[in-house]
């Protein structure tokens, strides 16, 4: 029966996502009227894998009955996370609040040096599902002269909604992290998997940074299964195939606890 169900998943016709223009919302403007349809939200199931090697994990993914295939080249992902001075977003996650937000700047490739195409990402979590807003930012450099005011200038010089800028300037950079990511997609294009290895976490300081206050994890692997809200009913059939342990923790939580506590 399980194989029959999986077969139906493989044969199910892929539905192209509907592209819509959605009003940008920052935390300071969340009371303004905005409409988000169910398809704007997605699930992310995270698995913390410590007892299998990277080749073993990749083999399990490629041999999955729903037929995952690699869709992008392996690359390094870099993030600067932002939080309030009292770590409001960190504690919102720890306390399991229904609505919480994560704010970060993301770019790809080298960790240090000129960053030509940074992107501001706002991840808003509503219960078990979430959505993401992305905004291109002005270029900047990350080196030993980086200070909290550096990203304030980046926000000021970027084409962002005025109210969102006010919201961002009230936050401060708290964590820099980096990992190597591989991307996979099911044959019906409805489920994606990412595999993250070589995790690095750096504490950011207000005035200058040598990036020596860090924690590096070369052993553990983070696997994430991602899919649209409407596809949750079949997700158990996919995740059941993997001998992985589901985790609620995020890289931001892990990083803060490793370099601050």
N, C-alpha and C positions, 0 to 999 in steps of 0.2 A: 504493500500500500504506500509506503514512504517513497519507493522508487517511482510509482505511478504519479504521486503528487509532485515529485521533483520534475518528472517529465512534462507535466502540465505547465510548470513554471518556465521551463526552457522554451516550450512552444508558444507561450502566451505572447501575443503581439505587443510590441513596445508602443507606448503612448508618448508622443512628443510633448515635451513640457510647453505650457502656454506662457508666452512672453507677455508680461504686463508691466506698465509703468506704475510704480508704487511710490507714494510720498515718503521721503526720507524722514526718519524719526530718530532723534537723539533722546537721551534720558530726560532732558529738560523740557522736551516737547511731547512727552508721551501722552499728555492729556488732550492733545489736539486730535481731531477726528481722523482716523486712518482705517482702511479696510484691508485685511489680509485674508485671503482665501486659504482653505486647508492645504492646497497644493503648494503654498508658499513655505510650508513647514516640512521638516524632515526629521527622521529618527537617526540617531547615531548610537550603535551598540559598540562599546569599547571592550577590548580583551587585553589583559595584561598577561604576557606569555614569558615565563621565566625558565621553563623546563624543556624547551625545544630550541634547536638552532635555527638561524635564519633560513638556511637551505631546506630544512624540514618543514618550516612554516610555508614557504613558497611552494613546495611540492604539494602540500595539502590543499592550498588554494587552487593550483592549476589542475588538480585531479578532482575537484569538486564536481558533482553531477550537473550543476547548473552552468558549468563551463565558463569559468572566469578566464579572461585573457588580459595581458598587460596592455594598457592603452596610452602610456606616456613614458618618457625616459626617466630613469632614476635621477633625482636631484635633491639638493639640500634646501630645506625650508628654514627661514629665520624669522623670529618674532620678537618684538618688544611689547610687553604687556603693561597695561596701565591700571592703576587702582587709586582709590582715595588714600589720604595720608594714614587713615586708620584701617586700611585693607577691607573696606566694606564689601567689595565683590568677592574677595577670598572667603570671608565669613558667611556671606550669603550662600555660597556653595556648600561650605562645611555644615551649615545649619539646615540645608535642604529646602531653602525657600522656593516657592513655586515659580516665581518670576525673578530671573537674575540675568545679569548682563556681563559680557566679557568684551574688553576693548583692547585691540592690538594693532601694531603696524607689522605688515608681512612683506617679505621680499624673498627672492630666490638666488642661489649661487653663493658667492663669497660672504662670509659673516662681516668682515671688517673692510673699510675703505668706502669708496663712493657707492651710493645706492641710487640708481637711476630711476627705478620704477617702484617705489614703495606704495603700498596700498593700505589704507585704513580699513579695518574690518570690525564691525560691531556684531557680536553674536548674542542674540536674545533668546533665552530659554523660557518656554512656557510649559511647565510640567515636564513631560517626557519628550516633548518635541521642541525644535528650535528653528530659527531662521537667521540668515546672515545678510547684512548690508555692507557693500564695499564702495569705497571712494578713493580714487587716485590722489596721491599726494605729491607735493613738490619734492624734487631730489634733495638729498642731504648726505653727509658722510658720518660714518661711525668709526671713531678712533679714540685715542686717549684723551682728546679734548672734549669728548661728548659729556654734556651735563644736562640737567633737567630742562634748562632753558632752550636747548637745541631743538627739541621737538615742539616746544611752544611756538618757536619761530616757524617751524615746518607747518603747523596748523594754520598760523596766521597767513602764510604765503600760499596756502592751497585753496582751491575753489571748493569751499565747503559752506553749507548753510550757516548763517550767522549764529543761530541758536545752538547748533551742534558745536561750533567753535567755542562758545562760552562753556558748554558742558565739558569739552575736552581739556580746556585750560585749567579746570578745577581738579584734574587728575594729575598723577605723577607716574613716571615710568618706574616699575618695580622689578621687572624680571626680563632678562634677555635669554632666549633659548634657541636651540638649533637641533635639527635631526635630518637624517637621510630618509627620503620617502619614495616608495614605489606604489604604482596605481594599477588597479585591476577593475574590470567591468564584466558583468554577467552577459551571456549571449543575447538575452532579451533586453539588455541595456537599462534594466530597472534597478539593479543593485551594484554598488561600488564597494571596493575594499581598498584601504590604504594600509601599508606596512611601514612602520617607522622604527628606525634603528639608530644607533650611535647618538644617543640623546646627550645634549649638553645644556647646562643651566648656569647663568651668570647673575650675580647680584649687581644691580645698578646703583651708583652713588650719585649724590646731588651735583658735585662740582667737577670731578674728573674720574676717569675710569681706566684701570690697567687690565681689567678683565681677568684678574688672577683669583678673585673670590668666586670659585665655580665648583660645580659637581658634575662629573661625567659618568655616564652609564653605557658601557659597551656590551653588556650582557643581555639585558631585558629587551623585549620587543613589544611595541604597541600595535595591535591590529584593530582597525575600525571598519565596521559594516555600516554603510550609509544608504538610505533609501527614502523615497517620498512617503509622506504620511499615509497615503492611500494603499501602500504596499506592505503595511505592517503585518497583515494577517498571515502572509506567507514567510515572514522573516524567520520564524522559529524553525521552519524546514531547512533553512540555509545554515543558521548558526548551530543547529543540533549536530551537524556533520563535523564541526570543529571541536577538538578536545581542549578548548581554551576557557580560561576563567574570566567571566564578565566582571568589569570593574566600573564603579561610578566616579572614580577619581579622574582628574584631568591633568594635563601636563603643567598647567599653571599652578594647580594645587601642589603637585609633586615638587615643582621647582621652588616655590615659596618655602615649603617645609624643609627642603634640603639646604638652601642657602641662607635662610633667615633663622630657623629654629635650632 
